[in-house]
Amino acid sequence: MSTTDTGDAADGRNPFVYVVAALAALNGLLFGFDTGVISGAMLYIRDTFELTALFGYAIDPSYVEGIVVSGAMVGAIVGAALGGRLADRLGRRRLILVGAVVFFVGSLIMAVAPTVEVLIVGRILDGVGIGFASVVGPLYISEISPPKIRGSLVSLNQLTITSGILIAYLVNYAFASGGEWRWMLGLGMVPAVVLFVGMVFMPESPRWLYEQGREKDAREVLARTRVESRVGDELREIEETVRTESGTLRDLFQPWVRPMLIVGVGLAAFQQVTGINTVIYYAPTILESTGFADTASILATVGIGVVNVAMTVVAILLIDRTGRRPLLLSGLAGMTVMLGVLGVAFYVPGLSGLVGWIATGSLMLYVAFFAIGLGPVFWLLIAEIYPMQVRGTAMGTVTVVNWAANLLVSLTFLRLVDVFGQSGTFWLYGGLSFLALVFCYQLVPETKGRSLEEIEADLRETAFGSETGRPDAVKSDD
């Protein structure tokens, strides 16, 4: 066994690395909780507020409902747009703390909102916190993790997203009998407090510290998260990338970086337009349309949430062994098939008595394939493939696209159903899943087992496959 392998193994046994990653991954819990909780709360918000007007203007109720649901996405776009630059300027840890405070305030406002307009303001503030979290969570974990376990640790962020969704579903079910949507939304303050308190005691990213000229602090953080024999080598790799990069926004459009920007933007859009958040936001609404009662439809979404968490755990166990591409491609193939089946379930009149169960089973399998592939792999890859000095900005740019696509899907889903029917809408998402499969097969690289500096050096050397024409030109340790 080589010295490097021995060092990687020792790094992987360092409990402090897991503590830091687990706490930072609570960013994902905020993300997931807010995403999931609105699906159940919306069933009862309709009974509290007249969703026929905003600011004195008459509006179609479906539009008002869409604005309430999508308010968080608007905020997340703003948060992601600011988050990348702020992560580079303030530091990763400080931005996590700011995001926790913003999310707490937004959840409090929603819990006490006297009008639907105030509720929307709270949703937007929550979204800003989510936008910060979705950029800085994976970024921070990727920069503090040893290469051999980076995939698993960054994927903890996706695990907490799915756990947050499941917790939200359970909270929805617990308060469903009384229709207490204020408690559903207000409980988001709890993970925000836990995240803030925990991150107060965590270190800053060593790569960001070095970039700020704080080499001694960077060495101390590495000494806490690596075996001693690896610290010097990793510092030299970081120094080399800092020395050779200019660190401006133009770097995202340099010929050797541009293909990575295309990959990130493509994955960001496909993660949403393949329909995952129609399930997360509207699962109770979808299941209600098949004949389930309110509480039964919420309970069914709990099962979907359990599958989401369980398959994310499977992805974490596999992602550093099998690699990113196999999980991504197999997940997209499964999503394509299950969306086709889901469309059939709503299309064939003879299945009307069974449509609820077929729809539930198809939704669960669709979520399972998403959770093992496009869900965790997207967030991991965008934390790996960008140059260090613009990594925050690049992730912010890509995350803005992700949230913009999320907003588009959430605003258009109910309208698409009106125009194309549920079958046609799910078949549309299935077609987009197939396009995503082709895109990923052609362009997405394998990054398993490489340090962030090695990935950058390899991609710079090969111009991201320009010499071979294949994305797997990026080297691996296999």
C-alpha positions in Angstrom: 0.0 0.0 0.0 1.3 3.4 -0.9 2.0 6.3 1.5 -0.8 8.2 -0.1 -3.3 5.4 0.3 -2.3 5.0 3.9 -2.8 8.7 4.5 -6.2 8.6 2.8 -7.3 5.7 5.0 -6.1 7.5 8.1 -7.9 10.7 7.1 -11.0 8.7 6.7 -10.8 7.5 10.3 -10.5 11.1 11.6 -13.8 11.7 13.5 -13.4 15.4 13.5 -13.8 15.5 9.7 -17.2 13.8 10.0 -18.3 16.1 12.8 -17.5 19.2 10.6 -19.1 17.7 7.5 -22.3 16.6 9.5 -22.7 20.1 11.0 -22.2 21.9 7.7 -24.6 19.4 6.1 -27.4 20.9 8.2 -27.5 23.6 5.5 -29.2 20.9 3.5 -31.7 20.2 6.3 -32.9 23.8 6.1 -33.2 23.4 2.3 -35.1 20.1 2.6 -37.4 21.1 5.4 -38.6 24.3 3.7 -39.0 22.4 0.4 -41.1 19.7 2.0 -43.1 21.5 4.6 -44.9 23.8 2.2 -46.5 20.8 0.4 -48.6 19.9 3.5 -49.0 23.4 4.9 -50.5 24.6 1.6 -53.5 22.4 2.1 -54.5 24.4 5.2 -53.2 27.8 4.3 -56.1 27.8 1.7 -58.6 27.6 4.6 -57.0 30.5 6.6 -56.5 33.1 3.8 -58.6 34.1 0.8 -56.2 33.2 -2.0 -58.1 35.4 -4.5 -56.2 38.6 -4.1 -52.8 40.1 -3.4 -52.2 43.7 -2.3 -55.8 44.5 -3.1 -55.7 43.1 -6.7 -57.9 40.1 -7.7 -55.8 37.2 -8.9 -56.6 33.6 -9.9 -56.3 31.4 -6.7 -53.9 29.0 -8.5 -51.6 31.9 -9.2 -51.6 33.0 -5.6 -50.9 29.4 -4.5 -48.1 29.2 -6.9 -46.6 32.5 -5.6 -46.8 31.3 -2.0 -45.0 28.0 -3.0 -42.5 29.7 -5.3 -41.7 32.7 -3.0 -38.9 30.6 -1.5 -37.4 30.0 -5.0 -37.4 33.7 -5.7 -35.5 34.3 -2.5 -33.2 31.3 -3.2 -32.3 32.8 -6.6 -31.3 36.1 -4.8 -29.4 34.1 -2.1 -27.5 32.0 -4.6 -26.7 35.0 -6.8 -25.2 36.8 -3.7 -23.9 33.6 -2.0 -21.1 32.7 -4.4 -19.5 36.1 -4.1 -20.1 36.3 -0.4 -18.6 32.9 0.1 -15.4 34.1 -1.6 -15.3 37.4 0.3 -16.6 36.6 3.8 -15.6 33.0 4.0 -17.5 29.8 3.9 -18.2 29.5 7.7 -19.4 33.1 8.1 -21.8 32.8 5.3 -23.3 29.6 6.8 -23.9 31.6 10.0 -25.5 34.4 8.1 -27.7 32.0 6.2 -28.9 30.3 9.5 -30.0 33.7 10.9 -31.9 34.7 7.7 -33.7 31.3 7.6 -34.6 31.7 11.3 -36.1 35.1 10.7 -38.0 33.9 7.7 -39.5 30.9 9.5 -40.6 33.2 12.4 -42.3 35.6 10.0 -44.2 32.8 8.3 -45.4 31.3 11.7 -47.0 34.6 12.8 -48.0 36.0 9.4 -51.4 37.8 9.7 -51.9 38.0 5.9 -50.9 36.1 2.8 -48.7 39.0 1.7 -46.6 38.7 5.0 -46.5 35.0 4.5 -44.9 35.5 1.1 -42.3 37.9 2.6 -41.4 35.2 5.1 -41.1 32.6 2.3 -38.8 34.9 0.3 -36.6 35.5 3.3 -36.5 31.7 4.0 -35.5 31.3 0.3 -32.6 33.7 0.7 -31.3 31.6 3.5 -31.7 28.5 1.4 -29.9 30.1 -1.5 -26.9 30.8 0.8 -27.1 27.2 2.1 -27.3 25.6 -1.3 -24.1 27.3 -2.4 -21.9 27.3 0.7 -22.9 23.9 2.2 -21.4 21.6 -0.5 -18.6 24.1 -1.1 -17.4 24.1 2.5 -17.6 20.4 2.9 -15.7 19.7 -0.4 -12.9 22.0 0.7 -12.4 20.6 4.1 -12.8 16.9 3.1 -9.9 14.4 2.3 -10.1 13.3 -1.4 -10.9 9.6 -0.8 -14.1 10.4 1.2 -15.0 13.7 -0.3 -17.9 12.2 -2.4 -19.5 10.6 0.7 -19.0 13.7 2.9 -20.4 16.2 0.3 -23.3 13.8 -0.3 -24.2 14.1 3.4 -25.6 17.5 2.3 -28.0 15.7 0.0 -28.8 13.2 2.8 -29.8 16.1 5.0 -31.8 17.6 2.2 -33.8 14.4 1.9 -33.9 14.0 5.7 -35.3 17.6 6.0 -38.0 16.7 3.5 -38.9 13.6 5.4 -39.0 15.5 8.7 -41.2 18.1 7.1 -43.6 15.4 5.9 -43.7 14.0 9.4 -44.3 17.4 10.9 -47.1 18.0 8.3 -48.7 14.7 9.3 -48.4 15.4 13.0 -50.2 18.8 12.7 -52.6 17.8 9.9 -55.5 16.8 12.0 -55.8 20.3 13.4 -54.7 22.0 10.2 -52.0 23.9 12.2 -49.9 25.1 9.3 -48.2 27.8 11.4 -46.5 25.2 13.6 -45.5 23.3 10.4 -43.7 26.4 9.0 -42.5 27.8 12.3 -40.6 24.6 13.3 -38.0 25.5 10.7 -36.5 27.8 13.3 -35.2 24.7 15.2 -32.6 23.4 12.6 -31.6 27.0 12.0 -30.6 27.4 15.7 -28.8 24.1 15.7 -26.8 25.0 12.6 -25.8 28.4 13.9 -24.7 27.2 17.3 -22.8 24.2 15.8 -20.9 26.3 13.2 -19.8 28.8 15.8 -17.3 26.1 16.9 -16.2 24.9 13.5 -13.1 26.0 11.5 -13.0 27.9 8.3 -12.1 26.2 5.0 -8.4 25.8 4.7 -8.4 26.6 1.0 -10.2 29.9 1.7 -7.8 30.7 4.6 -4.8 30.2 2.4 -6.3 32.3 -0.4 -6.5 35.2 2.2 -2.8 34.9 3.1 -3.5 33.0 6.4 -1.2 30.1 5.7 -0.7 29.3 9.4 -4.5 29.1 10.0 -4.9 26.9 6.9 -2.1 24.6 8.2 -3.8 24.3 11.6 -7.2 23.3 10.0 -5.5 20.8 7.8 -3.7 19.4 10.8 -7.1 18.7 12.4 -8.6 17.1 9.4 -5.6 15.2 7.8 -2.7 13.0 9.0 0.4 15.0 9.5 2.2 13.5 6.5 -0.4 14.9 4.1 -0.5 18.5 5.4 2.6 19.8 3.6 1.7 18.2 0.3 -1.9 19.6 0.3 -0.7 23.1 1.2 1.7 23.0 -1.7 -1.1 21.9 -4.1 -3.3 24.8 -2.8 -0.4 27.2 -3.2 0.1 26.2 -6.8 -3.5 26.8 -7.7 -3.6 30.1 -6.0 -0.4 31.2 -7.7 -1.5 30.2 -11.3 -5.1 31.6 -11.2 -6.2 35.2 -11.6 -9.5 34.7 -9.7 -11.8 36.9 -11.8 -15.3 36.3 -13.1 -13.8 36.1 -16.6 -12.2 32.8 -15.6 -15.6 31.1 -15.9 -15.5 31.9 -19.6 -11.9 30.9 -20.4 -11.8 28.2 -23.1 -10.6 25.5 -20.6 -13.2 26.4 -18.0 -16.2 27.0 -20.2 -17.0 23.3 -20.8 -17.2 22.9 -17.0 -19.6 25.9 -16.8 -21.8 24.2 -19.5 -21.7 20.9 -17.5 -22.7 22.7 -14.3 -25.5 24.8 -15.9 -26.8 21.8 -17.7 -26.9 19.6 -14.6 -28.5 22.5 -12.6 -31.3 22.9 -15.1 -31.9 19.2 -15.7 -32.0 18.4 -12.0 -35.2 20.6 -11.8 -36.9 20.3 -15.2 -37.0 16.5 -14.9 -39.7 17.2 -12.4 -38.4 16.3 -8.9 -39.9 19.3 -7.2 -43.3 18.7 -8.6 -43.2 15.6 -6.4 -41.8 17.4 -3.4 -44.0 20.5 -3.6 -47.2 18.9 -5.0 -47.1 15.2 -3.9 -50.2 15.6 -1.6 -52.0 17.6 -4.4 -51.1 14.9 -7.0 -52.3 12.1 -4.7 -55.4 14.0 -3.7 -56.4 14.0 -7.4 -56.4 10.1 -7.3 -58.9 10.0 -4.5 -56.7 10.1 -1.3 -58.1 12.2 1.6 -55.9 15.1 2.9 -54.3 13.2 5.8 -54.0 10.0 3.7 -52.2 11.9 0.9 -49.8 13.5 3.5 -49.1 10.1 5.0 -48.4 8.7 1.5 -45.8 11.4 1.1 -44.1 10.2 4.2 -43.4 6.9 2.4 -42.0 8.9 -0.5 -39.7 10.7 1.9 -38.5 7.5 3.5 -37.5 6.1 0.1 -35.8 9.4 -0.7 -33.6 9.2 2.5 -32.9 5.5 2.2 -31.7 5.7 -1.4 -29.6 8.7 -0.6 -27.8 6.6 2.0 -27.2 4.0 -0.7 -25.8 6.7 -2.9 -23.4 7.9 -0.2 -22.1 4.3 0.3 -21.5 3.9 -3.4 -20.4 7.3 -4.7 -16.7 7.0 -3.8 -16.6 3.3 -4.9 -18.5 3.2 -8.2 -17.9 6.8 -9.1 -20.2 9.7 -10.1 -21.0 8.8 -13.7 -22.5 5.3 -13.1 -24.8 6.5 -10.4 -25.8 9.5 -12.5 -26.6 7.6 -15.7 -28.4 4.7 -14.0 -30.5 7.1 -12.0 -31.6 9.1 -15.0 -32.5 5.9 -16.9 -34.7 4.8 -14.1 -36.3 8.3 -13.8 -37.2 8.2 -17.5 -38.9 4.8 -17.2 -40.8 5.7 -14.0 -42.1 9.0 -15.4 -43.4 7.0 -18.4 -45.2 4.6 -16.1 -46.6 7.4 -14.0 -48.0 9.0 -17.2 -49.7 5.7 -18.2 -51.2 5.4 -14.7 -53.1 8.7 -15.2 -53.9 8.0 -18.9 -55.6 4.6 -18.9 -59.2 4.9 -17.8 -59.4 1.2 -16.8 -56.8 1.8 -14.1 -58.9 4.5 -12.3 -59.6 2.3 -9.3 -55.9 1.6 -8.9 -54.4 4.9 -10.0 -53.7 6.0 -6.5 -51.5 3.0 -5.7 -49.9 3.0 -9.1 -49.1 6.7 -8.8 -47.7 6.3 -5.3 -45.5 3.3 -6.3 -44.3 5.1 -9.5 -43.5 8.3 -7.5 -41.6 6.3 -4.9 -39.4 4.6 -7.6 -38.9 7.9 -9.4 -37.7 9.5 -6.2 -35.5 6.5 -5.5 -33.7 6.8 -8.9 -33.3 10.6 -8.4 -31.9 10.1 -4.9 -29.3 7.7 -6.1 -28.2 9.8 -9.1 -29.0 13.3 -10.1 -29.9 14.4 -6.6 -26.5 13.9 -4.8 -24.2 13.8 -7.9 -25.1 17.3 -9.1 -24.2 19.0 -5.8 -21.0 17.0 -5.5 -19.8 17.7 -9.0 -20.3 21.4 -8.9 -18.3 21.5 -5.7 -15.4 19.6 -7.5 -15.0 20.8 -11.0 -14.3 24.6 -10.7 -11.0 26.4 -10.1 -10.5 27.3 -6.5 -10.3 31.1 -6.8 -13.7 31.3 -8.5 -15.3 28.2 -7.0 -17.7 30.2 -4.9 -18.7 32.4 -7.8 -19.0 29.4 -10.1 -21.2 27.5 -7.7 -23.3 30.6 -7.1 -23.8 31.0 -10.8 -24.8 27.4 -11.3 -27.0 27.4 -8.2 -28.9 30.5 -9.5 -29.7 28.4 -12.6 -30.8 25.5 -10.4 -33.2 27.7 -8.4 -34.5 29.5 -11.5 -35.3 26.2 -13.1 -37.0 25.2 -9.8 -39.1 28.3 -9.9 -40.1 27.7 -13.5 -41.2 24.1 -12.7 -43.1 25.1 -9.5 -44.9 28.0 -11.3 -45.8 26.0 -14.4 -46.7 22.5 -13.1 -50.3 23.1 -12.4 -50.7 25.1 -15.6 -49.1 22.2 -17.6 -51.5 19.8 -16.0 -54.4 22.1 -17.1 -53.1 22.1 -20.7 -51.6 18.6 -21.2 -53.2 16.7 -18.4 -51.3 14.8 -15.7 -50.2 12.1 -18.2 -48.8 14.6 -20.8 -47.0 16.5 -18.1 -45.3 13.5 -16.7 -44.4 12.3 -20.2 -42.9 15.7 -20.8 -40.7 15.4 -17.7 -39.8 11.9 -18.9 -38.6 13.2 -22.3 -36.5 15.8 -20.5 -35.0 13.0 -18.3 -34.0 11.2 -21.4 -32.3 14.4 -22.8 -30.5 14.7 -19.4 -29.3 11.1 -19.8 -27.8 11.9 -23.2 -26.2 15.1 -21.9 -24.6 13.4 -19.0 -23.3 10.5 -21.0 -21.6 12.9 -23.5 -20.3 15.6 -21.2 -20.1 14.8 -17.5 -16.6 13.7 -16.3 -15.6 11.2 -13.6 -13.8 12.8 -10.6 -13.7 9.9 -8.2 -10.6 9.7 -6.0 -8.9 13.0 -7.1 -8.0 16.0 -4.9 -9.6 19.2 -6.0 -6.2 20.5 -7.1 -5.6 17.3 -9.2 -9.0 17.6 -10.8 -8.2 21.2 -11.8 -4.7 20.3 -13.1 -6.0 17.4 -15.1 -8.8 19.4 -16.7 -6.5 22.3 -17.5 -4.0 19.9 -19.1 -6.6 18.1 -21.2 -8.9 21.1 -21.8 -11.7 19.0 -20.4 -11.5 16.2 -23.0 -10.7 18.4 -26.0 -7.8 16.2 -27.0 -9.7 13.0 -26.8 -13.3 14.1 -27.2 -14.5 12.0 -24.2 -15.3 13.3 -20.7 -13.7 10.3 -19.1 -10.4 11.6 -20.3 -10.2 13.1 -16.8 -7.9 10.8 -14.9 -9.0 8.7 -12.0 -7.1 6.5 -9.4 -8.6 3.3 -10.8 
